[in-house]
Amino acid sequence: MSQEINNREYRKNVIKDLLRKLHEGQTVDDVKHEFDEAFSGVSASEISEAEQALIAEGLPVQEVQRLCDVHAAVFKGSIEEIHAPADASQMPGHPAHTLKAENRALEQLITEKIRPALQAFSDRKLAAEELAEEIEALKQIDKHYLRKENLFFPYMEQYGITAPPKVMWGVDDEIRALIKETSALAKAGDKAIVAKLEETLTRIEEMIFKEDNILLPMLLETLTPQEWKNIADESDELGYCLIDLPVSWQPTAAADAVSPPTTPESGDIALPTGFLSATELTHLFNALPVDITFVGKDDTVRYFSQGAERVFPRTKAIIGREVANCHPPASVHIVEGIIADLKSGKKDHEDFWIKMGGKYIYIRYFAVRDEKGEYLGVLEVTQDIASIQQIEGEKRLVSE
């Protein structure tokens, strides 16, 4: 056993050393040769441990993200030799099966439609507008990434796996931006679309490889059947990418014995101005024409409402998650700055407003304090105010 532990530590240190050399400017060929000499196989979890060690030692997440594509190419042959357990990823309805099904659908879209359309456009046999229509389907990838970021990543973080989610989320956002840019170029008929779209497709294919061969094996090694069931139950709300609604999936009878945590009703909840049952309080918050999310004084998500028209996706998996991990790496510093100002008393609230499609989103952050002024947390209130801005005059009669 001690020899196995020592070997694992040695392999992790070798990976760290190779990643550092890539960072310092050595070529992929140089590193590949050294890697092959050191060992012939590596698991996804060992790459994760190496990335986390580098971040813990001070290497910025953005740097690890920049190296992600390079070291994936270096380790590709070795990772492909270590496949995830076949049974789970081949069970229809299991989230691992769903993720892989979406990846196969994305590959088919790229191979059979988008790349032929791009070639036809290059050969002047296809109009830019028609190419733009083919690219439009790629935007569904946002649902794929949303499920990964809001369901898979929170569970990984609970097990101390923090580096891969940060790195992948950053790359996801880069791909989203590339798709948006290619769509605009195609609609404008700009010839720059050829190189930009090829770059976009390559980045998507690289992420597919990482999900199939790094992310899923790591998840299948770590998550319990009940945690997979929780992910399956919440996936429908976020939607699916290029596939039909998956069939319902249930874990084994043994796993069913472990129930997800719930909050049972225990009579009325006394409040300074009245009393409410847990059921009443839940539906009262959900009936509000705004989305609310509460982050406690320890900077972890404690609660969110579930109204009928929600602006941003929320899943139960984020409860207990550090709020900084709920945002893309590029905007974490903004979130941390807002919280610091509200905690210190420098500000009592901060407001933002952004245009998103046909919506005009008003986002407000309020410091929550007790009667003594002690900080309890942050309340985020989000609302689409597009219809409110159109209000004119007065309305004094009940609508029929």
Secondary structure, 3 states (H helix, E strand, C coil): CHHHHHHHHHHHHHHHHHHHHHHCCCCHHHHHHHHHHHCCCCCHHHHHHHHHHHHHCCCCHHHHHHHHHHHHHHHHHHHHCCCCCHHHHCCCCCHHHHHHHHHHHHHHHHHHHHHHHHHHHHCCCCCHHHHHHHHHHHHHHHHHHHHHHHHHHHHHHHCCCCHHHHHHHHHHHHHHHHHHHHHHHHHHCCCCHHHHHHHHHHHHHHHHHHHHHHHHHHHHHHCCHHHHHHHHHHHHHHCCCCCCCCCCCCCCHHHHCCCCCCCCCCCEEEECCEEEEHHHHHHHHHHCCCEEEEEECCCEEEEECCCCCCCCCCCHHHCCCEHHHHCCHHHHHHHHHHHHHHHHCCCCEEEEEEEECCEEEEEEEEEEECCCCCEEEEEEEEEECHHHHCCCCCCCCCCC
